[in-house]
Amino acid sequence: QVQLVESGGGLVQAGGSLRLSCAASRRCNSMGWYRQTPGKPRELVATLTQDGTTNYADSVKGRFTISKDAAENTVYLQMNSLKPEDTAVYYCYGFYFRIYWGQGTQVTVSS
């Protein structure tokens, strides 16, 4: 069982920045972020594996950066140059034999 606790969402103007954090109760094989807007499926934002491999959605490349702390139990998503279309509920995940999800954190970008 893996518990994930997210923080850092909020309201920001277009062009601004936010940093999301996700603390896991144990080290996971991979961690990352998905996001979801009403009526749409959850979509990948960024992933980070134990060996440091990252993967980003095309829509966020060059603007978002995923990283982890030294203990590798917490991942961060630095979001810069935010756009209104980035508005969504952001969900952290951790994979350890199966996927676990955080509770979600709202990110709202105003134009």
GROMACS elastic network, one bead per residue, 0.5 to 0.9 nm:
[ bonds ]
;  ai    aj funct       b0    kb
    1    25     6  0.85257   500
    1    26     6  0.88494   500
    1    96     6  0.83584   500
    1   100     6  0.81795   500
    2    24     6  0.66274   500
    2    25     6  0.56381   500
    2    26     6  0.64684   500
    2    27     6  0.88408   500
    2    28     6  0.84361   500
    2    94     6  0.75876   500
    2    95     6  0.86716   500
    2    96     6  0.76707   500
    2    99     6  0.89376   500
    2   100     6  0.65089   500
    2   101     6  0.87313   500
    3    23     6  0.81169   500
    3    24     6  0.56744   500
    3    25     6  0.52466   500
    3    26     6  0.79553   500
    3    94     6  0.87147   500
    3   100     6  0.75014   500
    3   101     6  0.79868   500
    3   102     6  0.73433   500
    4    22     6  0.63162   500
    4    23     6  0.55582   500
    4    25     6  0.65635   500
    4    92     6  0.72806   500
    4    93     6  0.74373   500
    4    94     6  0.75373   500
    4   100     6  0.76345   500
    4   101     6  0.66737   500
    4   103     6  0.76940   500
    5    21     6  0.80300   500
    5    22     6  0.54148   500
    5    23     6  0.51999   500
    5    24     6  0.66125   500
    5    25     6  0.86054   500
    5    92     6  0.81911   500
    5   102     6  0.59211   500
    5   103     6  0.71838   500
    5   104     6  0.87098   500
    6     9     6  0.84969   500
    6    20     6  0.71238   500
    6    21     6  0.55137   500
    6    23     6  0.65114   500
    6    24     6  0.89696   500
    6    91     6  0.79546   500
    6    92     6  0.68743   500
    6   102     6  0.64312   500
    6   103     6  0.71252   500
    6   104     6  0.68381   500
    6   105     6  0.67224   500
    7    19     6  0.85525   500
    7    20     6  0.57662   500
    7    21     6  0.52373   500
    7    22     6  0.65371   500
    7    23     6  0.87126   500
    7   104     6  0.86803   500
    7   105     6  0.67488   500
    8    18     6  0.70337   500
    8    19     6  0.57886   500
    8    21     6  0.61330   500
    8    22     6  0.89154   500
    8   105     6  0.74829   500
    8   106     6  0.88254   500
    8   107     6  0.86135   500
    9    18     6  0.71179   500
    9    19     6  0.74736   500
    9    20     6  0.62146   500
    9    21     6  0.88671   500
    9    89     6  0.86513   500
    9    90     6  0.81189   500
    9   105     6  0.53866   500
    9   106     6  0.53512   500
    9   107     6  0.50055   500
    9   108     6  0.80065   500
   10    18     6  0.78548   500
   10   105     6  0.79467   500
   10   106     6  0.61292   500
   10   107     6  0.50454   500
   10   108     6  0.61425   500
   10   109     6  0.84537   500
   11    18     6  0.88375   500
   11   106     6  0.82684   500
   11   107     6  0.61255   500
   11   109     6  0.59157   500
   11   110     6  0.73561   500
   12    15     6  0.83318   500
   12    16     6  0.60731   500
   12    17     6  0.71993   500
   12    18     6  0.76064   500
   12    82     6  0.80895   500
   12   107     6  0.79609   500
   12   108     6  0.63484   500
   12   109     6  0.50353   500
   12   110     6  0.62689   500
   13    16     6  0.55608   500
   13    17     6  0.84194   500
   13    82     6  0.76659   500
   13    83     6  0.81380   500
   13    84     6  0.82438   500
   13   108     6  0.83056   500
   13   109     6  0.53524   500
   13   111     6  0.61988   500
   14    17     6  0.85152   500
   14    81     6  0.69532   500
   14    82     6  0.53281   500
   14    83     6  0.50415   500
   14    84     6  0.62497   500
   14   109     6  0.56700   500
   14   110     6  0.56659   500
   14   111     6  0.53171   500
   15    80     6  0.70387   500
   15    83     6  0.63954   500
   15   109     6  0.86543   500
   15   111     6  0.88639   500
   16    79     6  0.83290   500
   16    80     6  0.61640   500
   16    81     6  0.54906   500
   16    82     6  0.55283   500
   16    83     6  0.82970   500
   16   109     6  0.82997   500
   17    78     6  0.74513   500
   17    79     6  0.53904   500
   17    81     6  0.62355   500
   17    82     6  0.61721   500
   18    77     6  0.81957   500
   18    78     6  0.62150   500
   18    79     6  0.52458   500
   18    80     6  0.67685   500
   18    82     6  0.81834   500
   18   107     6  0.85569   500
   19    76     6  0.67209   500
   19    77     6  0.55070   500
   19    79     6  0.58936   500
   19    80     6  0.85544   500
   20    75     6  0.82707   500
   20    76     6  0.54974   500
   20    78     6  0.65242   500
   20    79     6  0.79406   500
   20    90     6  0.87552   500
   20   105     6  0.85190   500
   21    74     6  0.68877   500
   21    75     6  0.58528   500
   21    77     6  0.65370   500
   21    78     6  0.88257   500
   21    92     6  0.85213   500
   22    31     6  0.88888   500
   22    32     6  0.86138   500
   22    73     6  0.82971   500
   22    74     6  0.54066   500
   22    75     6  0.53337   500
   22    76     6  0.64046   500
   22    77     6  0.86529   500
   22    92     6  0.63186   500
   22    93     6  0.84676   500
   22   102     6  0.79329   500
   23    26     6  0.86714   500
   23    73     6  0.59507   500
   23    75     6  0.67173   500
   23    76     6  0.88915   500
   24    27     6  0.68787   500
   24    28     6  0.78417   500
   24    72     6  0.88324   500
   24    73     6  0.52166   500
   24    74     6  0.59875   500
   24    75     6  0.84281   500
   24    94     6  0.74503   500
   25    73     6  0.70422   500
   25    74     6  0.89919   500
   26    72     6  0.86615   500
   26    73     6  0.59935   500
   26    96     6  0.89588   500
   27    30     6  0.84960   500
   27    50     6  0.87915   500
   27    71     6  0.79947   500
   27    72     6  0.61549   500
   27    73     6  0.50344   500
   27    74     6  0.84866   500
   27    94     6  0.85701   500
   27    96     6  0.80719   500
   28    31     6  0.65924   500
   28    49     6  0.84189   500
   28    50     6  0.75562   500
   28    72     6  0.80701   500
   28    73     6  0.72829   500
   28    94     6  0.58044   500
   28    95     6  0.55123   500
   28    96     6  0.51646   500
   28    97     6  0.88045   500
   29    48     6  0.88270   500
   29    49     6  0.60644   500
   29    50     6  0.55664   500
   29    51     6  0.88755   500
   29    94     6  0.74398   500
   29    95     6  0.56007   500
   29    96     6  0.57714   500
   29    97     6  0.83586   500
   30    47     6  0.70843   500
   30    48     6  0.56325   500
   30    50     6  0.58657   500
   30    51     6  0.89534   500
   30    93     6  0.82592   500
   30    94     6  0.58908   500
   30    95     6  0.53383   500
   30    96     6  0.76428   500
   31    46     6  0.87132   500
   31    47     6  0.58711   500
   31    48     6  0.55009   500
   31    49     6  0.64892   500
   31    50     6  0.84152   500
   31    73     6  0.89705   500
   31    74     6  0.86375   500
   31    75     6  0.70220   500
   31    92     6  0.72858   500
   31    93     6  0.55031   500
   31    95     6  0.63028   500
   32    44     6  0.84439   500
   32    45     6  0.76473   500
   32    46     6  0.55041   500
   32    48     6  0.58209   500
   32    49     6  0.84686   500
   32    66     6  0.75759   500
   32    75     6  0.71500   500
   32    76     6  0.84150   500
   32    77     6  0.82846   500
   32    91     6  0.83643   500
   32    92     6  0.56828   500
   32    93     6  0.54903   500
   32    94     6  0.67867   500
   33    43     6  0.87738   500
   33    44     6  0.64891   500
   33    45     6  0.54208   500
   33    46     6  0.53559   500
   33    47     6  0.63655   500
   33    66     6  0.87403   500
   33    77     6  0.78340   500
   33    90     6  0.65844   500
   33    91     6  0.55420   500
   33    93     6  0.60778   500
   33    94     6  0.89691   500
   34    42     6  0.62906   500
   34    43     6  0.53172   500
   34    46     6  0.70062   500
   34    47     6  0.86578   500
   34    89     6  0.84467   500
   34    90     6  0.57662   500
   34    91     6  0.51750   500
   34    92     6  0.64395   500
   34    93     6  0.75869   500
   35    41     6  0.86328   500
   35    42     6  0.55163   500
   35    43     6  0.54439   500
   35    44     6  0.65794   500
   35    45     6  0.65929   500
   35    86     6  0.87137   500
   35    87     6  0.87836   500
   35    88     6  0.58744   500
   35    89     6  0.54363   500
   35    91     6  0.57617   500
   35    92     6  0.85976   500
   35   104     6  0.85436   500
   36    39     6  0.84658   500
   36    40     6  0.64873   500
   36    41     6  0.62748   500
   36    43     6  0.63134   500
   36    87     6  0.87372   500
   36    88     6  0.53778   500
   36    89     6  0.53375   500
   36    90     6  0.65732   500
   36    91     6  0.79447   500
   37    40     6  0.56411   500
   37    41     6  0.75702   500
   37    42     6  0.75588   500
   37    87     6  0.75542   500
   37    89     6  0.64900   500
   38    41     6  0.82806   500
   38    88     6  0.82622   500
   40    43     6  0.85041   500
   42    91     6  0.87909   500
   43    57     6  0.85400   500
   44    47     6  0.78864   500
   44    56     6  0.76086   500
   44    57     6  0.62999   500
   45    55     6  0.82132   500
   45    56     6  0.57376   500
   45    57     6  0.51494   500
   45    58     6  0.86232   500
   45    59     6  0.83181   500
   45    60     6  0.70964   500
   45    64     6  0.86672   500
   45    90     6  0.87136   500
   46    54     6  0.70783   500
   46    55     6  0.54453   500
   46    57     6  0.63464   500
   46    60     6  0.83869   500
   46    64     6  0.81622   500
   46    65     6  0.79566   500
   46    66     6  0.65765   500
   46    77     6  0.81156   500
   47    53     6  0.79745   500
   47    54     6  0.54833   500
   47    55     6  0.51593   500
   47    56     6  0.66599   500
   47    66     6  0.71725   500
   47    93     6  0.89478   500
   48    51     6  0.81571   500
   48    52     6  0.60459   500
   48    53     6  0.55835   500
   48    55     6  0.67165   500
   48    66     6  0.69268   500
   48    67     6  0.73261   500
   48    68     6  0.81840   500
   48    75     6  0.83395   500
   49    52     6  0.52730   500
   49    53     6  0.52892   500
   49    54     6  0.66787   500
   50    53     6  0.73737   500
   50    72     6  0.78896   500
   52    67     6  0.85615   500
   52    68     6  0.88734   500
   54    66     6  0.74267   500
   54    67     6  0.87050   500
   55    66     6  0.88316   500
   56    59     6  0.81164   500
   56    60     6  0.66328   500
   56    61     6  0.59523   500
   56    64     6  0.81562   500
   56    65     6  0.84989   500
   56    66     6  0.86627   500
   57    60     6  0.56142   500
   57    61     6  0.63844   500
   58    61     6  0.53280   500
   58    62     6  0.88608   500
   59    62     6  0.88307   500
   59    63     6  0.86951   500
   60    63     6  0.54266   500
   60    64     6  0.56002   500
   60    65     6  0.86957   500
   60    79     6  0.84911   500
   60    86     6  0.86717   500
   61    64     6  0.61856   500
   61    65     6  0.81047   500
   62    65     6  0.77331   500
   62    80     6  0.87340   500
   63    78     6  0.82042   500
   63    79     6  0.61462   500
   63    80     6  0.51394   500
   63    81     6  0.60738   500
   63    82     6  0.76725   500
   64    77     6  0.66423   500
   64    78     6  0.54713   500
   64    80     6  0.60030   500
   64    81     6  0.84419   500
   64    82     6  0.88572   500
   65    76     6  0.79573   500
   65    77     6  0.56383   500
   65    78     6  0.50777   500
   65    79     6  0.66472   500
   65    80     6  0.84775   500
   66    75     6  0.69757   500
   66    76     6  0.55835   500
   66    78     6  0.63887   500
   66    79     6  0.88118   500
   67    74     6  0.85302   500
   67    75     6  0.55922   500
   67    76     6  0.52371   500
   67    77     6  0.66432   500
   67    78     6  0.81480   500
   68    71     6  0.80383   500
   68    72     6  0.56143   500
   68    73     6  0.73669   500
   68    74     6  0.55938   500
   68    76     6  0.59522   500
   68    77     6  0.89003   500
   69    72     6  0.50686   500
   69    73     6  0.68259   500
   69    74     6  0.56759   500
   69    75     6  0.65333   500
   69    76     6  0.81397   500
   70    73     6  0.80114   500
   70    74     6  0.85162   500
   71    74     6  0.74581   500
   72    75     6  0.72498   500
   75    92     6  0.87584   500
   79    82     6  0.65470   500
   80    83     6  0.89583   500
   82    85     6  0.82691   500
   82    86     6  0.64974   500
   82    87     6  0.87544   500
   82   109     6  0.67338   500
   83    86     6  0.53811   500
   83    87     6  0.75731   500
   83   109     6  0.61267   500
   83   110     6  0.78143   500
   83   111     6  0.75699   500
   84    87     6  0.56203   500
   84   108     6  0.73320   500
   84   110     6  0.57025   500
   84   111     6  0.59563   500
   85    88     6  0.80381   500
   85   109     6  0.75661   500
   86   107     6  0.75632   500
   86   108     6  0.74489   500
   86   109     6  0.66919   500
   87    90     6  0.88688   500
   87   106     6  0.77842   500
   87   107     6  0.53877   500
   87   109     6  0.54332   500
   87   110     6  0.83312   500
   88   105     6  0.84368   500
   88   106     6  0.60743   500
   88   107     6  0.55306   500
   88   108     6  0.66126   500
   88   109     6  0.88496   500
   89   104     6  0.58956   500
   89   105     6  0.53816   500
   89   107     6  0.60062   500
   89   108     6  0.84673   500
   90   103     6  0.88972   500
   90   104     6  0.53341   500
   90   105     6  0.52519   500
   90   106     6  0.61999   500
   90   107     6  0.69412   500
   91   101     6  0.66583   500
   91   102     6  0.57462   500
   91   103     6  0.66879   500
   91   105     6  0.65669   500
   91   106     6  0.89458   500
   92   100     6  0.84073   500
   92   101     6  0.58394   500
   92   102     6  0.51129   500
   92   103     6  0.78452   500
   92   104     6  0.68606   500
   92   105     6  0.87269   500
   93    99     6  0.66268   500
   93   100     6  0.54608   500
   93   102     6  0.61261   500
   94    98     6  0.82003   500
   94    99     6  0.57535   500
   94   100     6  0.52263   500
   94   101     6  0.66174   500
   94   102     6  0.83997   500
   95    98     6  0.53789   500
   95   100     6  0.62042   500
   95   101     6  0.89393   500
   96    99     6  0.64075   500
   96   100     6  0.77769   500
  101   104     6  0.80782   500
  102   105     6  0.86041   500
